[in-house]
Amino acid sequence: MGYLPVVPDETFEVYNGVSRTREAIVEFLREKDISRPLHNIERKKREQSMVVSAGGLEIDREFISPL
């Protein structure tokens, strides 16, 4: 029962780009002061600083020419 499809009727309103479920989850997490573990945040920063070349090699973004 986690997902029940909605059958639109004349009162159904569409909000493009808005998820009421996501908003409720975000609010719950804020109220409970729940956040991502620090090691996940640090890993994501490292991943964003690396680029994978066409040959599959990881290259630090710092050494990529902007040209």
PDBQT receptor file of N, H, CA, C and O in Angstrom, charges set to zero:
ATOM      1  N   MET A   1       0.827  -1.198   0.000  1.00  0.00    +0.000 N 
ATOM      2  CA  MET A   1       0.000   0.000   0.000  1.00  0.00    +0.000 C 
ATOM      3  C   MET A   1       0.871   1.263   0.000  1.00  0.00    +0.000 C 
ATOM      4  O   MET A   1       0.367   2.353   0.270  1.00  0.00    +0.000 OA
ATOM      5  N   GLY A   2       2.170   1.132  -0.299  1.00  0.00    +0.000 N 
ATOM      6  H   GLY A   2       2.579   0.246  -0.518  1.00  0.00    +0.000 HD
ATOM      7  CA  GLY A   2       3.047   2.290  -0.308  1.00  0.00    +0.000 C 
ATOM      8  C   GLY A   2       2.757   3.240  -1.458  1.00  0.00    +0.000 C 
ATOM      9  O   GLY A   2       3.087   4.424  -1.389  1.00  0.00    +0.000 OA
ATOM     10  N   TYR A   3       2.146   2.728  -2.509  1.00  0.00    +0.000 N 
ATOM     11  H   TYR A   3       1.878   1.767  -2.565  1.00  0.00    +0.000 HD
ATOM     12  CA  TYR A   3       1.848   3.566  -3.664  1.00  0.00    +0.000 C 
ATOM     13  C   TYR A   3       0.434   3.275  -4.128  1.00  0.00    +0.000 C 
ATOM     14  O   TYR A   3       0.091   2.133  -4.435  1.00  0.00    +0.000 OA
ATOM     15  N   LEU A   4      -0.361   4.289  -4.175  1.00  0.00    +0.000 N 
ATOM     16  H   LEU A   4      -0.082   5.216  -3.926  1.00  0.00    +0.000 HD
ATOM     17  CA  LEU A   4      -1.710   4.157  -4.711  1.00  0.00    +0.000 C 
ATOM     18  C   LEU A   4      -1.843   5.120  -5.878  1.00  0.00    +0.000 C 
ATOM     19  O   LEU A   4      -1.678   6.325  -5.687  1.00  0.00    +0.000 OA
ATOM     20  N   PRO A   5      -2.133   4.638  -7.074  1.00  0.00    +0.000 N 
ATOM     21  CA  PRO A   5      -2.271   5.547  -8.210  1.00  0.00    +0.000 C 
ATOM     22  C   PRO A   5      -3.442   6.507  -8.004  1.00  0.00    +0.000 C 
ATOM     23  O   PRO A   5      -4.433   6.186  -7.348  1.00  0.00    +0.000 OA
ATOM     24  N   VAL A   6      -3.292   7.671  -8.578  1.00  0.00    +0.000 N 
ATOM     25  H   VAL A   6      -2.487   7.932  -9.111  1.00  0.00    +0.000 HD
ATOM     26  CA  VAL A   6      -4.329   8.697  -8.478  1.00  0.00    +0.000 C 
ATOM     27  C   VAL A   6      -5.127   8.713  -9.772  1.00  0.00    +0.000 C 
ATOM     28  O   VAL A   6      -4.560   8.766 -10.864  1.00  0.00    +0.000 OA
ATOM     29  N   VAL A   7      -6.423   8.668  -9.641  1.00  0.00    +0.000 N 
ATOM     30  H   VAL A   7      -6.884   8.626  -8.755  1.00  0.00    +0.000 HD
ATOM     31  CA  VAL A   7      -7.289   8.782 -10.808  1.00  0.00    +0.000 C 
ATOM     32  C   VAL A   7      -7.749  10.238 -10.865  1.00  0.00    +0.000 C 
ATOM     33  O   VAL A   7      -8.564  10.664 -10.046  1.00  0.00    +0.000 OA
ATOM     34  N   PRO A   8      -7.226  11.007 -11.838  1.00  0.00    +0.000 N 
ATOM     35  CA  PRO A   8      -7.585  12.425 -11.903  1.00  0.00    +0.000 C 
ATOM     36  C   PRO A   8      -9.080  12.643 -12.101  1.00  0.00    +0.000 C 
ATOM     37  O   PRO A   8      -9.730  11.922 -12.858  1.00  0.00    +0.000 OA
ATOM     38  N   ASP A   9      -9.602  13.624 -11.428  1.00  0.00    +0.000 N 
ATOM     39  H   ASP A   9      -9.074  14.210 -10.813  1.00  0.00    +0.000 HD
ATOM     40  CA  ASP A   9     -10.980  14.046 -11.645  1.00  0.00    +0.000 C 
ATOM     41  C   ASP A   9     -10.974  15.562 -11.805  1.00  0.00    +0.000 C 
ATOM     42  O   ASP A   9      -9.907  16.151 -11.979  1.00  0.00    +0.000 OA
ATOM     43  N   GLU A  10     -12.126  16.204 -11.751  1.00  0.00    +0.000 N 
ATOM     44  H   GLU A  10     -12.993  15.726 -11.610  1.00  0.00    +0.000 HD
ATOM     45  CA  GLU A  10     -12.192  17.653 -11.978  1.00  0.00    +0.000 C 
ATOM     46  C   GLU A  10     -11.507  18.466 -10.873  1.00  0.00    +0.000 C 
ATOM     47  O   GLU A  10     -11.210  19.642 -11.087  1.00  0.00    +0.000 OA
ATOM     48  N   THR A  11     -11.250  17.878  -9.704  1.00  0.00    +0.000 N 
ATOM     49  H   THR A  11     -11.491  16.923  -9.531  1.00  0.00    +0.000 HD
ATOM     50  CA  THR A  11     -10.592  18.614  -8.623  1.00  0.00    +0.000 C 
ATOM     51  C   THR A  11      -9.088  18.360  -8.569  1.00  0.00    +0.000 C 
ATOM     52  O   THR A  11      -8.387  18.978  -7.769  1.00  0.00    +0.000 OA
ATOM     53  N   PHE A  12      -8.586  17.456  -9.412  1.00  0.00    +0.000 N 
ATOM     54  H   PHE A  12      -9.156  16.954 -10.062  1.00  0.00    +0.000 HD
ATOM     55  CA  PHE A  12      -7.164  17.107  -9.416  1.00  0.00    +0.000 C 
ATOM     56  C   PHE A  12      -6.342  18.260  -9.963  1.00  0.00    +0.000 C 
ATOM     57  O   PHE A  12      -6.622  18.773 -11.046  1.00  0.00    +0.000 OA
ATOM     58  N   GLU A  13      -5.301  18.675  -9.192  1.00  0.00    +0.000 N 
ATOM     59  H   GLU A  13      -5.073  18.258  -8.312  1.00  0.00    +0.000 HD
ATOM     60  CA  GLU A  13      -4.418  19.759  -9.623  1.00  0.00    +0.000 C 
ATOM     61  C   GLU A  13      -3.017  19.205  -9.860  1.00  0.00    +0.000 C 
ATOM     62  O   GLU A  13      -2.492  18.445  -9.046  1.00  0.00    +0.000 OA
ATOM     63  N   VAL A  14      -2.423  19.593 -10.978  1.00  0.00    +0.000 N 
ATOM     64  H   VAL A  14      -2.850  20.211 -11.639  1.00  0.00    +0.000 HD
ATOM     65  CA  VAL A  14      -1.075  19.169 -11.315  1.00  0.00    +0.000 C 
ATOM     66  C   VAL A  14      -0.120  20.296 -10.970  1.00  0.00    +0.000 C 
ATOM     67  O   VAL A  14      -0.333  21.444 -11.359  1.00  0.00    +0.000 OA
ATOM     68  N   TYR A  15       0.937  19.959 -10.236  1.00  0.00    +0.000 N 
ATOM     69  H   TYR A  15       1.110  19.026  -9.921  1.00  0.00    +0.000 HD
ATOM     70  CA  TYR A  15       1.988  20.920  -9.901  1.00  0.00    +0.000 C 
ATOM     71  C   TYR A  15       3.280  20.397 -10.501  1.00  0.00    +0.000 C 
ATOM     72  O   TYR A  15       3.930  19.533  -9.912  1.00  0.00    +0.000 OA
ATOM     73  N   ASN A  16       3.658  20.901 -11.652  1.00  0.00    +0.000 N 
ATOM     74  H   ASN A  16       3.130  21.603 -12.131  1.00  0.00    +0.000 HD
ATOM     75  CA  ASN A  16       4.883  20.452 -12.307  1.00  0.00    +0.000 C 
ATOM     76  C   ASN A  16       6.089  20.783 -11.445  1.00  0.00    +0.000 C 
ATOM     77  O   ASN A  16       6.246  21.910 -10.976  1.00  0.00    +0.000 OA
ATOM     78  N   GLY A  17       6.938  19.784 -11.246  1.00  0.00    +0.000 N 
ATOM     79  H   GLY A  17       6.811  18.869 -11.627  1.00  0.00    +0.000 HD
ATOM     80  CA  GLY A  17       8.162  19.985 -10.485  1.00  0.00    +0.000 C 
ATOM     81  C   GLY A  17       7.968  20.011  -8.983  1.00  0.00    +0.000 C 
ATOM     82  O   GLY A  17       8.910  20.329  -8.257  1.00  0.00    +0.000 OA
ATOM     83  N   VAL A  18       6.784  19.689  -8.489  1.00  0.00    +0.000 N 
ATOM     84  H   VAL A  18       6.018  19.430  -9.079  1.00  0.00    +0.000 HD
ATOM     85  CA  VAL A  18       6.522  19.712  -7.059  1.00  0.00    +0.000 C 
ATOM     86  C   VAL A  18       6.122  18.310  -6.606  1.00  0.00    +0.000 C 
ATOM     87  O   VAL A  18       5.231  17.684  -7.179  1.00  0.00    +0.000 OA
ATOM     88  N   SER A  19       6.799  17.835  -5.569  1.00  0.00    +0.000 N 
ATOM     89  H   SER A  19       7.523  18.344  -5.103  1.00  0.00    +0.000 HD
ATOM     90  CA  SER A  19       6.462  16.528  -5.000  1.00  0.00    +0.000 C 
ATOM     91  C   SER A  19       6.059  16.744  -3.548  1.00  0.00    +0.000 C 
ATOM     92  O   SER A  19       6.898  17.061  -2.705  1.00  0.00    +0.000 OA
ATOM     93  N   ARG A  20       4.793  16.574  -3.262  1.00  0.00    +0.000 N 
ATOM     94  H   ARG A  20       4.111  16.316  -3.946  1.00  0.00    +0.000 HD
ATOM     95  CA  ARG A  20       4.306  16.741  -1.889  1.00  0.00    +0.000 C 
ATOM     96  C   ARG A  20       4.928  15.688  -0.969  1.00  0.00    +0.000 C 
ATOM     97  O   ARG A  20       5.195  15.955   0.203  1.00  0.00    +0.000 OA
ATOM     98  N   THR A  21       5.153  14.499  -1.510  1.00  0.00    +0.000 N 
ATOM     99  H   THR A  21       4.936  14.282  -2.462  1.00  0.00    +0.000 HD
ATOM    100  CA  THR A  21       5.777  13.443  -0.705  1.00  0.00    +0.000 C 
ATOM    101  C   THR A  21       7.193  13.846  -0.319  1.00  0.00    +0.000 C 
ATOM    102  O   THR A  21       7.594  13.713   0.837  1.00  0.00    +0.000 OA
ATOM    103  N   ARG A  22       7.953  14.347  -1.309  1.00  0.00    +0.000 N 
ATOM    104  H   ARG A  22       7.627  14.455  -2.248  1.00  0.00    +0.000 HD
ATOM    105  CA  ARG A  22       9.324  14.780  -1.028  1.00  0.00    +0.000 C 
ATOM    106  C   ARG A  22       9.331  15.912  -0.016  1.00  0.00    +0.000 C 
ATOM    107  O   ARG A  22      10.147  15.914   0.907  1.00  0.00    +0.000 OA
ATOM    108  N   GLU A  23       8.436  16.871  -0.177  1.00  0.00    +0.000 N 
ATOM    109  H   GLU A  23       7.774  16.870  -0.926  1.00  0.00    +0.000 HD
ATOM    110  CA  GLU A  23       8.367  17.990   0.761  1.00  0.00    +0.000 C 
ATOM    111  C   GLU A  23       8.089  17.508   2.179  1.00  0.00    +0.000 C 
ATOM    112  O   GLU A  23       8.671  18.028   3.131  1.00  0.00    +0.000 OA
ATOM    113  N   ALA A  24       7.214  16.526   2.332  1.00  0.00    +0.000 N 
ATOM    114  H   ALA A  24       6.741  16.104   1.558  1.00  0.00    +0.000 HD
ATOM    115  CA  ALA A  24       6.891  15.990   3.652  1.00  0.00    +0.000 C 
ATOM    116  C   ALA A  24       8.101  15.280   4.262  1.00  0.00    +0.000 C 
ATOM    117  O   ALA A  24       8.367  15.410   5.457  1.00  0.00    +0.000 OA
ATOM    118  N   ILE A  25       8.831  14.530   3.433  1.00  0.00    +0.000 N 
ATOM    119  H   ILE A  25       8.614  14.424   2.462  1.00  0.00    +0.000 HD
ATOM    120  CA  ILE A  25      10.019  13.832   3.921  1.00  0.00    +0.000 C 
ATOM    121  C   ILE A  25      11.092  14.832   4.341  1.00  0.00    +0.000 C 
ATOM    122  O   ILE A  25      11.701  14.680   5.400  1.00  0.00    +0.000 OA
ATOM    123  N   VAL A  26      11.326  15.850   3.520  1.00  0.00    +0.000 N 
ATOM    124  H   VAL A  26      10.831  15.974   2.660  1.00  0.00    +0.000 HD
ATOM    125  CA  VAL A  26      12.320  16.872   3.841  1.00  0.00    +0.000 C 
ATOM    126  C   VAL A  26      11.962  17.567   5.155  1.00  0.00    +0.000 C 
ATOM    127  O   VAL A  26      12.835  17.787   5.994  1.00  0.00    +0.000 OA
ATOM    128  N   GLU A  27      10.702  17.909   5.338  1.00  0.00    +0.000 N 
ATOM    129  H   GLU A  27       9.993  17.730   4.656  1.00  0.00    +0.000 HD
ATOM    130  CA  GLU A  27      10.261  18.565   6.565  1.00  0.00    +0.000 C 
ATOM    131  C   GLU A  27      10.483  17.649   7.770  1.00  0.00    +0.000 C 
ATOM    132  O   GLU A  27      10.942  18.110   8.815  1.00  0.00    +0.000 OA
ATOM    133  N   PHE A  28      10.167  16.364   7.639  1.00  0.00    +0.000 N 
ATOM    134  H   PHE A  28       9.795  15.989   6.790  1.00  0.00    +0.000 HD
ATOM    135  CA  PHE A  28      10.383  15.406   8.720  1.00  0.00    +0.000 C 
ATOM    136  C   PHE A  28      11.865  15.342   9.098  1.00  0.00    +0.000 C 
ATOM    137  O   PHE A  28      12.215  15.371  10.278  1.00  0.00    +0.000 OA
ATOM    138  N   LEU A  29      12.734  15.255   8.081  1.00  0.00    +0.000 N 
ATOM    139  H   LEU A  29      12.450  15.232   7.123  1.00  0.00    +0.000 HD
ATOM    140  CA  LEU A  29      14.170  15.189   8.336  1.00  0.00    +0.000 C 
ATOM    141  C   LEU A  29      14.668  16.446   9.031  1.00  0.00    +0.000 C 
ATOM    142  O   LEU A  29      15.510  16.367   9.926  1.00  0.00    +0.000 OA
ATOM    143  N   ARG A  30      14.160  17.596   8.631  1.00  0.00    +0.000 N 
ATOM    144  H   ARG A  30      13.476  17.660   7.905  1.00  0.00    +0.000 HD
ATOM    145  CA  ARG A  30      14.558  18.855   9.282  1.00  0.00    +0.000 C 
ATOM    146  C   ARG A  30      14.096  18.894  10.736  1.00  0.00    +0.000 C 
ATOM    147  O   ARG A  30      14.854  19.290  11.622  1.00  0.00    +0.000 OA
ATOM    148  N   GLU A  31      12.860  18.487  10.979  1.00  0.00    +0.000 N 
ATOM    149  H   GLU A  31      12.244  18.165  10.260  1.00  0.00    +0.000 HD
ATOM    150  CA  GLU A  31      12.331  18.486  12.350  1.00  0.00    +0.000 C 
ATOM    151  C   GLU A  31      13.136  17.572  13.260  1.00  0.00    +0.000 C 
ATOM    152  O   GLU A  31      13.365  17.899  14.425  1.00  0.00    +0.000 OA
ATOM    153  N   LYS A  32      13.563  16.438  12.743  1.00  0.00    +0.000 N 
ATOM    154  H   LYS A  32      13.378  16.172  11.798  1.00  0.00    +0.000 HD
ATOM    155  CA  LYS A  32      14.319  15.453  13.532  1.00  0.00    +0.000 C 
ATOM    156  C   LYS A  32      15.821  15.711  13.503  1.00  0.00    +0.000 C 
ATOM    157  O   LYS A  32      16.593  14.970  14.112  1.00  0.00    +0.000 OA
ATOM    158  N   ASP A  33      16.240  16.766  12.791  1.00  0.00    +0.000 N 
ATOM    159  H   ASP A  33      15.613  17.368  12.296  1.00  0.00    +0.000 HD
ATOM    160  CA  ASP A  33      17.650  17.129  12.642  1.00  0.00    +0.000 C 
ATOM    161  C   ASP A  33      18.468  15.949  12.115  1.00  0.00    +0.000 C 
ATOM    162  O   ASP A  33      19.540  15.638  12.634  1.00  0.00    +0.000 OA
ATOM    163  N   ILE A  34      17.943  15.304  11.077  1.00  0.00    +0.000 N 
ATOM    164  H   ILE A  34      17.072  15.557  10.655  1.00  0.00    +0.000 HD
ATOM    165  CA  ILE A  34      18.605  14.169  10.441  1.00  0.00    +0.000 C 
ATOM    166  C   ILE A  34      19.314  14.678   9.187  1.00  0.00    +0.000 C 
ATOM    167  O   ILE A  34      18.728  15.399   8.379  1.00  0.00    +0.000 OA
ATOM    168  N   SER A  35      20.576  14.294   9.036  1.00  0.00    +0.000 N 
ATOM    169  H   SER A  35      21.052  13.709   9.691  1.00  0.00    +0.000 HD
ATOM    170  CA  SER A  35      21.325  14.696   7.847  1.00  0.00    +0.000 C 
ATOM    171  C   SER A  35      22.196  13.539   7.385  1.00  0.00    +0.000 C 
ATOM    172  O   SER A  35      22.304  12.512   8.056  1.00  0.00    +0.000 OA
ATOM    173  N   ARG A  36      22.808  13.726   6.237  1.00  0.00    +0.000 N 
ATOM    174  H   ARG A  36      22.720  14.560   5.693  1.00  0.00    +0.000 HD
ATOM    175  CA  ARG A  36      23.686  12.691   5.699  1.00  0.00    +0.000 C 
ATOM    176  C   ARG A  36      24.903  12.537   6.599  1.00  0.00    +0.000 C 
ATOM    177  O   ARG A  36      25.370  13.519   7.175  1.00  0.00    +0.000 OA
ATOM    178  N   PRO A  37      25.424  11.322   6.731  1.00  0.00    +0.000 N 
ATOM    179  CA  PRO A  37      26.651  11.122   7.512  1.00  0.00    +0.000 C 
ATOM    180  C   PRO A  37      27.804  11.911   6.898  1.00  0.00    +0.000 C 
ATOM    181  O   PRO A  37      27.886  12.057   5.679  1.00  0.00    +0.000 OA
ATOM    182  N   LEU A  38      28.685  12.414   7.743  1.00  0.00    +0.000 N 
ATOM    183  H   LEU A  38      28.618  12.296   8.733  1.00  0.00    +0.000 HD
ATOM    184  CA  LEU A  38      29.804  13.237   7.280  1.00  0.00    +0.000 C 
ATOM    185  C   LEU A  38      30.656  12.502   6.251  1.00  0.00    +0.000 C 
ATOM    186  O   LEU A  38      31.124  13.116   5.292  1.00  0.00    +0.000 OA
ATOM    187  N   HIS A  39      30.868  11.181   6.434  1.00  0.00    +0.000 N 
ATOM    188  H   HIS A  39      30.487  10.682   7.212  1.00  0.00    +0.000 HD
ATOM    189  CA  HIS A  39      31.703  10.453   5.471  1.00  0.00    +0.000 C 
ATOM    190  C   HIS A  39      31.057  10.418   4.083  1.00  0.00    +0.000 C 
ATOM    191  O   HIS A  39      31.773  10.378   3.082  1.00  0.00    +0.000 OA
ATOM    192  N   ASN A  40      29.731  10.432   3.996  1.00  0.00    +0.000 N 
ATOM    193  H   ASN A  40      29.149  10.464   4.808  1.00  0.00    +0.000 HD
ATOM    194  CA  ASN A  40      29.063  10.488   2.691  1.00  0.00    +0.000 C 
ATOM    195  C   ASN A  40      29.276  11.843   2.029  1.00  0.00    +0.000 C 
ATOM    196  O   ASN A  40      29.507  11.917   0.822  1.00  0.00    +0.000 OA
ATOM    197  N   ILE A  41      29.201  12.904   2.808  1.00  0.00    +0.000 N 
ATOM    198  H   ILE A  41      29.014  12.843   3.788  1.00  0.00    +0.000 HD
ATOM    199  CA  ILE A  41      29.392  14.263   2.282  1.00  0.00    +0.000 C 
ATOM    200  C   ILE A  41      30.813  14.412   1.748  1.00  0.00    +0.000 C 
ATOM    201  O   ILE A  41      31.020  14.951   0.661  1.00  0.00    +0.000 OA
ATOM    202  N   GLU A  42      31.798  13.932   2.522  1.00  0.00    +0.000 N 
ATOM    203  H   GLU A  42      31.630  13.494   3.405  1.00  0.00    +0.000 HD
ATOM    204  CA  GLU A  42      33.199  14.024   2.092  1.00  0.00    +0.000 C 
ATOM    205  C   GLU A  42      33.438  13.197   0.835  1.00  0.00    +0.000 C 
ATOM    206  O   GLU A  42      34.141  13.646  -0.070  1.00  0.00    +0.000 OA
ATOM    207  N   ARG A  43      32.861  11.988   0.762  1.00  0.00    +0.000 N 
ATOM    208  H   ARG A  43      32.290  11.623   1.497  1.00  0.00    +0.000 HD
ATOM    209  CA  ARG A  43      33.028  11.141  -0.426  1.00  0.00    +0.000 C 
ATOM    210  C   ARG A  43      32.467  11.829  -1.660  1.00  0.00    +0.000 C 
ATOM    211  O   ARG A  43      33.085  11.798  -2.724  1.00  0.00    +0.000 OA
ATOM    212  N   LYS A  44      31.289  12.456  -1.522  1.00  0.00    +0.000 N 
ATOM    213  H   LYS A  44      30.788  12.481  -0.657  1.00  0.00    +0.000 HD
ATOM    214  CA  LYS A  44      30.667  13.145  -2.652  1.00  0.00    +0.000 C 
ATOM    215  C   LYS A  44      31.551  14.292  -3.140  1.00  0.00    +0.000 C 
ATOM    216  O   LYS A  44      31.671  14.515  -4.345  1.00  0.00    +0.000 OA
ATOM    217  N   LYS A  45      32.170  15.020  -2.208  1.00  0.00    +0.000 N 
ATOM    218  H   LYS A  45      32.072  14.839  -1.229  1.00  0.00    +0.000 HD
ATOM    219  CA  LYS A  45      33.081  16.104  -2.599  1.00  0.00    +0.000 C 
ATOM    220  C   LYS A  45      34.255  15.556  -3.407  1.00  0.00    +0.000 C 
ATOM    221  O   LYS A  45      34.657  16.144  -4.411  1.00  0.00    +0.000 OA
ATOM    222  N   ARG A  46      34.805  14.413  -2.954  1.00  0.00    +0.000 N 
ATOM    223  H   ARG A  46      34.479  13.936  -2.138  1.00  0.00    +0.000 HD
ATOM    224  CA  ARG A  46      35.925  13.807  -3.693  1.00  0.00    +0.000 C 
ATOM    225  C   ARG A  46      35.481  13.361  -5.080  1.00  0.00    +0.000 C 
ATOM    226  O   ARG A  46      36.205  13.561  -6.055  1.00  0.00    +0.000 OA
ATOM    227  N   GLU A  47      34.284  12.752  -5.180  1.00  0.00    +0.000 N 
ATOM    228  H   GLU A  47      33.696  12.589  -4.388  1.00  0.00    +0.000 HD
ATOM    229  CA  GLU A  47      33.776  12.289  -6.466  1.00  0.00    +0.000 C 
ATOM    230  C   GLU A  47      33.579  13.449  -7.430  1.00  0.00    +0.000 C 
ATOM    231  O   GLU A  47      33.856  13.323  -8.623  1.00  0.00    +0.000 OA
ATOM    232  N   GLN A  48      33.103  14.577  -6.917  1.00  0.00    +0.000 N 
ATOM    233  H   GLN A  48      32.878  14.680  -5.948  1.00  0.00    +0.000 HD
ATOM    234  CA  GLN A  48      32.858  15.723  -7.787  1.00  0.00    +0.000 C 
ATOM    235  C   GLN A  48      34.154  16.385  -8.238  1.00  0.00    +0.000 C 
ATOM    236  O   GLN A  48      34.157  17.129  -9.219  1.00  0.00    +0.000 OA
ATOM    237  N   SER A  49      35.250  16.125  -7.539  1.00  0.00    +0.000 N 
ATOM    238  H   SER A  49      35.247  15.521  -6.742  1.00  0.00    +0.000 HD
ATOM    239  CA  SER A  49      36.524  16.720  -7.933  1.00  0.00    +0.000 C 
ATOM    240  C   SER A  49      37.243  15.861  -8.970  1.00  0.00    +0.000 C 
ATOM    241  O   SER A  49      38.278  16.268  -9.497  1.00  0.00    +0.000 OA
ATOM    242  N   MET A  50      36.705  14.675  -9.267  1.00  0.00    +0.000 N 
ATOM    243  H   MET A  50      35.864  14.344  -8.839  1.00  0.00    +0.000 HD
ATOM    244  CA  MET A  50      37.336  13.775 -10.228  1.00  0.00    +0.000 C 
ATOM    245  C   MET A  50      36.499  13.662 -11.499  1.00  0.00    +0.000 C 
ATOM    246  O   MET A  50      35.276  13.791 -11.463  1.00  0.00    +0.000 OA
ATOM    247  N   VAL A  51      37.170  13.421 -12.613  1.00  0.00    +0.000 N 
ATOM    248  H   VAL A  51      38.164  13.316 -12.642  1.00  0.00    +0.000 HD
ATOM    249  CA  VAL A  51      36.516  13.226 -13.901  1.00  0.00    +0.000 C 
ATOM    250  C   VAL A  51      37.013  11.904 -14.460  1.00  0.00    +0.000 C 
ATOM    251  O   VAL A  51      38.194  11.583 -14.330  1.00  0.00    +0.000 OA
ATOM    252  N   VAL A  52      36.143  11.145 -15.070  1.00  0.00    +0.000 N 
ATOM    253  H   VAL A  52      35.183  11.405 -15.176  1.00  0.00    +0.000 HD
ATOM    254  CA  VAL A  52      36.561   9.890 -15.693  1.00  0.00    +0.000 C 
ATOM    255  C   VAL A  52      36.708  10.137 -17.186  1.00  0.00    +0.000 C 
ATOM    256  O   VAL A  52      35.773  10.586 -17.850  1.00  0.00    +0.000 OA
ATOM    257  N   SER A  53      37.888   9.840 -17.703  1.00  0.00    +0.000 N 
ATOM    258  H   SER A  53      38.648   9.476 -17.164  1.00  0.00    +0.000 HD
ATOM    259  CA  SER A  53      38.160  10.044 -19.126  1.00  0.00    +0.000 C 
ATOM    260  C   SER A  53      37.478   8.964 -19.948  1.00  0.00    +0.000 C 
ATOM    261  O   SER A  53      36.945   7.996 -19.405  1.00  0.00    +0.000 OA
ATOM    262  N   ALA A  54      37.501   9.140 -21.271  1.00  0.00    +0.000 N 
ATOM    263  H   ALA A  54      37.934   9.926 -21.713  1.00  0.00    +0.000 HD
ATOM    264  CA  ALA A  54      36.897   8.163 -22.180  1.00  0.00    +0.000 C 
ATOM    265  C   ALA A  54      37.556   6.799 -22.027  1.00  0.00    +0.000 C 
ATOM    266  O   ALA A  54      36.921   5.769 -22.256  1.00  0.00    +0.000 OA
ATOM    267  N   GLY A  55      38.836   6.790 -21.638  1.00  0.00    +0.000 N 
ATOM    268  H   GLY A  55      39.351   7.626 -21.452  1.00  0.00    +0.000 HD
ATOM    269  CA  GLY A  55      39.560   5.532 -21.450  1.00  0.00    +0.000 C 
ATOM    270  C   GLY A  55      39.332   4.915 -20.080  1.00  0.00    +0.000 C 
ATOM    271  O   GLY A  55      39.884   3.858 -19.778  1.00  0.00    +0.000 OA
ATOM    272  N   GLY A  56      38.526   5.562 -19.249  1.00  0.00    +0.000 N 
ATOM    273  H   GLY A  56      38.077   6.422 -19.495  1.00  0.00    +0.000 HD
ATOM    274  CA  GLY A  56      38.209   5.019 -17.930  1.00  0.00    +0.000 C 
ATOM    275  C   GLY A  56      39.150   5.459 -16.826  1.00  0.00    +0.000 C 
ATOM    276  O   GLY A  56      39.058   4.963 -15.703  1.00  0.00    +0.000 OA
ATOM    277  N   LEU A  57      40.064   6.391 -17.128  1.00  0.00    +0.000 N 
ATOM    278  H   LEU A  57      40.139   6.794 -18.041  1.00  0.00    +0.000 HD
ATOM    279  CA  LEU A  57      41.003   6.870 -16.118  1.00  0.00    +0.000 C 
ATOM    280  C   LEU A  57      40.402   8.041 -15.349  1.00  0.00    +0.000 C 
ATOM    281  O   LEU A  57      39.743   8.904 -15.928  1.00  0.00    +0.000 OA
ATOM    282  N   GLU A  58      40.640   8.061 -14.026  1.00  0.00    +0.000 N 
ATOM    283  H   GLU A  58      41.175   7.359 -13.556  1.00  0.00    +0.000 HD
ATOM    284  CA  GLU A  58      40.174   9.186 -13.223  1.00  0.00    +0.000 C 
ATOM    285  C   GLU A  58      41.208  10.296 -13.291  1.00  0.00    +0.000 C 
ATOM    286  O   GLU A  58      42.403  10.059 -13.118  1.00  0.00    +0.000 OA
ATOM    287  N   ILE A  59      40.738  11.509 -13.544  1.00  0.00    +0.000 N 
ATOM    288  H   ILE A  59      39.767  11.702 -13.684  1.00  0.00    +0.000 HD
ATOM    289  CA  ILE A  59      41.617  12.667 -13.658  1.00  0.00    +0.000 C 
ATOM    290  C   ILE A  59      41.087  13.740 -12.724  1.00  0.00    +0.000 C 
ATOM    291  O   ILE A  59      39.891  14.032 -12.723  1.00  0.00    +0.000 OA
ATOM    292  N   ASP A  60      41.974  14.330 -11.926  1.00  0.00    +0.000 N 
ATOM    293  H   ASP A  60      42.945  14.093 -11.926  1.00  0.00    +0.000 HD
ATOM    294  CA  ASP A  60      41.566  15.408 -11.034  1.00  0.00    +0.000 C 
ATOM    295  C   ASP A  60      41.180  16.621 -11.880  1.00  0.00    +0.000 C 
ATOM    296  O   ASP A  60      41.919  17.000 -12.789  1.00  0.00    +0.000 OA
ATOM    297  N   ARG A  61      40.042  17.225 -11.592  1.00  0.00    +0.000 N 
ATOM    298  H   ARG A  61      39.442  16.917 -10.853  1.00  0.00    +0.000 HD
ATOM    299  CA  ARG A  61      39.552  18.379 -12.364  1.00  0.00    +0.000 C 
ATOM    300  C   ARG A  61      40.550  19.523 -12.391  1.00  0.00    +0.000 C 
ATOM    301  O   ARG A  61      40.572  20.300 -13.346  1.00  0.00    +0.000 OA
ATOM    302  N   GLU A  62      41.378  19.639 -11.355  1.00  0.00    +0.000 N 
ATOM    303  H   GLU A  62      41.360  19.008 -10.580  1.00  0.00    +0.000 HD
ATOM    304  CA  GLU A  62      42.346  20.725 -11.260  1.00  0.00    +0.000 C 
ATOM    305  C   GLU A  62      43.312  20.742 -12.441  1.00  0.00    +0.000 C 
ATOM    306  O   GLU A  62      43.827  21.798 -12.808  1.00  0.00    +0.000 OA
ATOM    307  N   PHE A  63      43.560  19.571 -13.039  1.00  0.00    +0.000 N 
ATOM    308  H   PHE A  63      43.142  18.713 -12.741  1.00  0.00    +0.000 HD
ATOM    309  CA  PHE A  63      44.542  19.475 -14.109  1.00  0.00    +0.000 C 
ATOM    310  C   PHE A  63      43.933  19.470 -15.501  1.00  0.00    +0.000 C 
ATOM    311  O   PHE A  63      44.631  19.186 -16.475  1.00  0.00    +0.000 OA
ATOM    312  N   ILE A  64      42.651  19.777 -15.614  1.00  0.00    +0.000 N 
ATOM    313  H   ILE A  64      42.085  20.007 -14.823  1.00  0.00    +0.000 HD
ATOM    314  CA  ILE A  64      41.990  19.802 -16.917  1.00  0.00    +0.000 C 
ATOM    315  C   ILE A  64      42.000  21.223 -17.449  1.00  0.00    +0.000 C 
ATOM    316  O   ILE A  64      41.576  22.154 -16.764  1.00  0.00    +0.000 OA
ATOM    317  N   SER A  65      42.483  21.389 -18.666  1.00  0.00    +0.000 N 
ATOM    318  H   SER A  65      42.828  20.634 -19.223  1.00  0.00    +0.000 HD
ATOM    319  CA  SER A  65      42.527  22.702 -19.287  1.00  0.00    +0.000 C 
ATOM    320  C   SER A  65      41.106  23.134 -19.654  1.00  0.00    +0.000 C 
ATOM    321  O   SER A  65      40.329  22.327 -20.165  1.00  0.00    +0.000 OA
ATOM    322  N   PRO A  66      40.757  24.401 -19.397  1.00  0.00    +0.000 N 
ATOM    323  CA  PRO A  66      39.428  24.881 -19.740  1.00  0.00    +0.000 C 
ATOM    324  C   PRO A  66      39.220  25.069 -21.240  1.00  0.00    +0.000 C 
ATOM    325  O   PRO A  66      38.098  25.321 -21.680  1.00  0.00    +0.000 OA
ATOM    326  N   LEU A  67      40.298  24.947 -22.037  1.00  0.00    +0.000 N 
ATOM    327  H   LEU A  67      41.209  24.742 -21.679  1.00  0.00    +0.000 HD
ATOM    328  CA  LEU A  67      40.186  25.149 -23.481  1.00  0.00    +0.000 C 
ATOM    329  C   LEU A  67      39.826  23.908 -24.208  1.00  0.00    +0.000 C 
ATOM    330  O   LEU A  67      39.696  23.926 -25.432  1.00  0.00    +0.000 OA
TER     331      LEU A  67
